[in-house]
């Protein structure tokens, strides 16, 4: 009897405990917590589209019902799809995304810099002629918050848009240093579809025949401000008005010699075996038109120390010059400058005697041509920056500007704005700009302004040839595919085709 009573009591306790758990579990949470933002990012809006139309609800928008966006479309130039209001935001992780909204003639009522709140609940996300659009929106769904706001404009290379149109469609961007291929004739105008190249790829620049600037002449070199569209899966870029085409130059500079590769650290001892590979973009008789190649080493121990007061002509252990005054190089062919060891990867490796050596001498036992102290390490293997430059003359001074230049790494005393400014002058290349193409400020030296790109060092003493593969258009005077660094690991028996074959620079 006692045992039965204890069992009954224990069961009652368990029942009461369970009942309390149920009550506590069902009790409504009165903690205020956070509130869901009414605004959903365009990044998230675009992410809802999976190939079929999507009706936007507070459920699939996680409780939101509106977007807070900036207008980037401008219909004053008559070149955008006439009914589309184009807006963008960067609310999600600062990732810029845009969307197009069909609004009919009222799309022109909004101008760049207008800040809008748009109610999107119940509207439909769909693809129309290849463009992702937010449909069903009426003017009463839109509230203008302010006008005249500054729009952050992103520089976007064409290869990025072509690789991922969804990330850039319906956003305002700038294509920098754009040129047309083929080169425009004297009276060619913007109207129609033109192939625009920025060094990273080609994209169609579309200009409507009815655009107010359709009859403007095609520039040689310009920045293009506009909006990316993916119309019927055909990527295109549209500027909005004449002012969106910002002419940079009316002249074409063709580099006669290009830096296409080098080996700075052969397998084994480097002395007298380092070399630079170059390409002629036209037939060159060096006896008639001499050139120079200068290299710079900026190790902390290299003298004279400090910023290079004479630039590429500083001499000592800082800069070393090869004069190119004899021999010939045919258009589109490689030639070499460096030590007279003439081996592909140091001592006892494949001979390069049959290659076109325009200038080679023993730099371990001989000073440079005009300046530069003899050295066992012409090109640095690690640490601070080293560079190389080609000059269209054997006389190189503090004011000489190269026709091509390349730097590896960024350390050391390279540039000071002064006054006076001191540094290594650069050329207009795929890596560097004498004048900043966006700010228009002069920046004639490496490490000045936007001139901060450089190659990287490799692990020492393995025999890497640094191949700089790209495509140079000798008619446009431009890299239509910028140079990229490919580290080719050579052996002692490597063939010349390994440094002159697939992946090398090509001339168009």
C-alpha positions, -999 to +999 in steps of 0.1 A: +000+000+000+028+024+009+046+016-024+015+022-044+010+056-027+046+066-035+042+056-071+010+077-074+026+107-058+057+105-082+034+102-112+015+133-101+047+153-097+058+142-132+025+152-146+025+186-129+061+192-141+052+183-177+022+206-176+043+235-164+067+229-193+038+230-217+025+263-202+060+279-202+067+267-237+034+281-250+037+314-232+040+342-257+075+358-257+071+395-247+108+403-252+108+434-275+139+423-295+146+439-329+122+450-356+125+438-392+135+465-417+108+474-442+136+477-468+150+447-486+183+450-506+183+446-543+210+419-538+183+398-521+156+408-546+177+396-575+185+364-556+148+354-555+147+350-592+155+314-602+143+314-639+105+319-633+084+349-624+083+356-587+055+375-569+071+394-540+055+389-506+065+397-471+072+360-466+098+356-494+112+391-486+116+380-449+092+406-436+102+435-458+079+452-483+099+480-499+132+490-515+153+522-507+172+530-539+191+556-559+181+565-595+209+561-621+189+562-653+188+595-673+165+597-703+176+631-714+199+617-741+173+593-755+196+563-754+181+541-726+152+517-731+125+544-730+102+530-703+128+518-678+136+534-645+169+521-634+179+521-597+206+506-576+216+502-539+244+485-519+224+476-487+237+441-485+273+438-475+280+470-495+275+449-527+262+472-555+232+458-573+207+473-597+172+466-611+151+480-640+115+490-634+091+495-664+073+527-657+064+540-691+068+576-700+070+584-662+104+568-660+118+601-674+104+620-644+132+607-622+168+617-627+202+605-614+207+612-577+170+609-568+166+588-536+134+567-537+114+544-515+094+520-536+067+497-522+073+463-539+050+439-521+027+422-546+049+432-575+064+406-599+100+399-606+105+387-642+129+386-672+117+409-701+138+407-732+166+393-711+166+421-685+155+413-650+127+437-642+105+446-612+071+449-628+037+461-617+050+493-600+030+525-604+040+560-596+019+560-564+042+532-551+071+555-553+081+581-527+109+605-536+130+612-504+156+636-518+173+648-550+208+657-561+225+629-541+261+619-551+261+585-568+291+563-562+303+551-596+322+518-598+349+511-623+340+478-639+362+460-664+343+443-692+355+408-683+337+410-649+304+419-665+307+392-691+316+366-665+287+375-642+260+397-658+236+394-629+261+411-606+264+442-628+232+445-648+212+477-643+241+494-625+259+526-633+296+520-640+326+535-657+346+517-684+381+532-683+404+538-712+379+524-737+389+522-774+371+509-804+381+479-825+385+485-854+399+520-849+373+546-860+378+564-893+378+602-892+340+606-897+328+575-879+300+583-854+287+566-822+253+555-837+248+517-837+267+488-822+304+493-817+330+470-802+345+487-771+376+473-756+391+482-722+421+459-721+401+431-703+376+422-730+352+434-757+316+446-751+290+462-774+285+499-769+250+505-782+238+539-793+203+544-805+199+561-839+176+586-821+200+594-793+208+631-791+245+623-794+242+595-821+261+616-846+290+625-823+323+613-836+338+582-821+368+590-798+402+574-800+404+568-762+378+577-736+361+569-704+325+557-708+299+562-680+268+541-685+246+512-676+251+475-683+222+456-698+219+420-709+194+424-736+183+390-749+214+375-735+235+399-756+256+420-732+258+457-740+267+490-724+247+522-729+259+557-721+230+579-711+240+613-726+269+630-745+287+640-713+290+603-704+317+600-730+348+616-715+375+619-741+410+611-728+431+614-759+429+621-796+463+606-804+475+570-806+508+561-789+522+528-802+549+512-781+577+500-805+590+475-779+572+455-753+584+438-722+571+402-725+590+382-699+622+377-679+641+354-656+656+369-625+665+338-606+679+309-626+686+274-611+720+279-595+742+310-598+725+339-614+755+359-624+756+365-662+726+343-668+696+367-661+678+381-692+648+400-703+625+390-732+611+417-754+589+420-786+591+444-814+558+459-826+574+471-859+605+462-878+634+478-860+670+484-872+687+493-839+717+508-857+693+534-872+671+538-842+689+529-810+671+520-778+681+513-742+669+489-715+674+499-679+668+478-648+666+491-612+673+473-580+660+489-548+674+467-520+681+487-488+719+481-493+719+494-529+736+527-533+730+556-537+703+551-510+671+572-507+647+582-534+662+580-569+672+617-575+680+610-612+652+584-617+662+557-641+695+575-647+705+572-610+732+546-617+755+530-590+738+499-576+704+513-582+701+513-621+720+495-648+717+503-686+720+482-717+724+502-750+707+486-780+726+499-810+730+471-835+710+442-849+674+439-861+641+427-848+612+420-871+576+430-862+560+405-838+592+387-829+610+382-796+645+394-788+666+393-757+688+415-735+710+403-706+741+383-697+762+367-724+758+333-708+728+330-731+713+299-714+676+294-708+680+285-671+716+291-659+748+271-663+746+238-682+711+245-695+697+248-730+716+272-751+699+303-765+727+312-789+704+310-818+678+334-803+679+371-813+702+387-787+703+424-794+726+432-765+744+407-742+775+412-721+790+399-688+774+423-663+793+405-635+826+419-648+814+450-667+796+481-657+765+492-675+764+512-707+767+548-694+757+540-658+753+511-635+779+492-614+788+456-623+769+431-603+763+394-598+726+400-594+712+421-622+675+414-614+664+410-578+650+377-565+630+389-535+625+419-511+621+454-523+610+464-558+630+459-590+619+472-624+628+473-660+621+500-687+627+504-724+637+538-738+637+550-774+673+564-771+706+553-756+707+587-737+686+583-705+682+612-681+661+621-651+634+633-675+634+604-699+601+587-703+601+550-712+580+534-740+573+504-717+579+496-681+572+469-655+578+466-618+580+436-594+570+442-558+566+476-541+591+480-513+620+505-510+625+542-516+607+544-549+588+577-550+583+609-531+560+637-542+586+661-528+590+689-537+609+681-558+592+648-569+616+619-573+609+585-587+609+562-617+590+575-646+564+553-662+547+550-696+510+547-706+507+509-705+482+482-694+496+487-659+503+524-656+490+558-666+509+590-668+477+609-661+451+593-639+422+585-663+395+592-637+409+622-617+429+636-646+458+644-622+494+639-634+511+608-619+543+603-640+560+579-615+556+544-603+537+544-569+522+578-577+484+580-577+469+549-592+503+535-605+505+508-578+502+476-598+532+452-598+542+416-604+552+393-576+583+374-567+586+336-568+603+311-545+641+315-549+665+294-570+640+272-588+644+287-623+610+304-630+606+323-662+581+351-657+559+350-688+538+382-694+511+370-717+487+394-733+476+408-767+489+441-780+471+458-809+498+477-828+471+496-847+452+508-816+485+512-796+468+493-768+468+461-749+434+446-758+442+418-734+463+430-705+495+412-695+492+386-668+520+369-649+525+332-656+553+315-637+569+289-660+591+265-641+620+257-663+644+227-662+680+226-674+667+209-706+637+232-713+631+242-749+628+278-762+592+270-770+584+270-733+591+307-731+580+317-766+550+294-771+515+291-757+507+319-732+532+343-746+524+378-757+508+380-791+507+410-815+475+419-833 
